[in-house]
Amino acid sequence: MRDGAAIAPSLSGRNTVAVTRNDVARSAGVSPAVVSYVLNDGPRPVSDAARRRVLEAVKLLGYRPDGLARSLRMGRTKTVGLVVPDASNPFFAELARSIEDAAYARGYAVMVCNSADDVERERTYIASLAERRIDGLILVSATKEHDLSDLTDLAIPVVALDRSPDEAPVSTIRADNERGAHAGTAHLIAHGHRAIAFVGGPDTGVSDAREDGWRRALCEADLDDSGADRASFSFEGGYAAARSIVARPQRPTAVLVSSDIQALGLLRGLDRAGLRVPDDIAVVAIDGTTAGEFAVPPLSTVAQPISAMGEQAVNHLIDNPSEVIHRALENALVLRRSCGCEEQST
């Protein structure tokens, strides 16, 4: 392909003769450099008359710049990579959407990969994205055991979200999981509950911090903290946790659930056991996804700042890629019927 060439589409949808920047320049009566200045918005100024002629020639000829060649010249692809552990989880789906919205607003595209909670698959995707010369990587790691030190060898900026520790060698942005779980548990205590169970996720830093917040709230109220279960971050995990809770000799009257997706499975399991929420057992979840709002009953939840996390991650990669930051963002307690509150108006 000639320098600056692009394929002109025909009306039949098949590619025809390649149109080059020189073709546009001849049609507009300007130099190829002026065409480049117009299409790249610089670095030199172009008169309004010349700009109009160039744009008219581009439209007439159907010229499309070679995006890859342009990216290589500019040293950037305006693409961000995103790796999440479970794209079917409503929380990660909404987080990915917030990242995509923030990237689109800055003129960037997002390549999304689902690691399926598999560390090897996660590392394969990271290597593949790096080979595609992305401008930055946003990672929700499949495990807390990934110390992230190998990411410093990628030669691209990285922001780790949600599950990564503050001592990581790359930037991290997350919700304050310990304080959020503490607030959710304290709310159940304020309702008068004294036997409050906890359903955590698998062995992740997120689950550990949320369990710590649950325990701290119970300890402050001089309540028993032996009722912790762990389950997968899935509908099935929550359903299994419900069966475990129902089978206990002394069934708790309330439960803090470590994710909305687990809470939805838990509601189903409690319903199958003939228990009513919140009359027989109150439920507070953590996440704040749209799915929780439409549960039956609607979920009270410790809402993570999903939009803020996505926006801050994208903006940091674009504006301050060489700086390593660690941010813990505040949650918001959203009260609905699952804990016994009247639903808040929106």
ABEGO torsion letter per residue (X at the ends): XBBGBBBBBBAAGBBBBBBBAAAAAAAAGBBAAAAAAAAAGOABBBBAAAAAAAAAAAAAAGBBBBAAAAAAAAGBAGBBBBBBABAABAAAAAAAAAAAAAAAAAGBBBBBBBAGGBAAAAAAAAAAAAAAGBABBBBBBABAABAGAAAAAAGBBBBBBGABBAABABBBBBBBAAAAAAAAAAAAAAAGBABBBBBBBBBBAAAAAAAAAAAAAAAAAGBBAAABBBBBBBAAAAAAAAAAAAABABBBABBBBABAAAAAAAAAAAAAAGBBOAAABBBBBBGGBAAAAABOBBBBBBBBBAAAAAAAAAAAAAABAABBBBBBBBBBBBBBAAAGBBBBBX
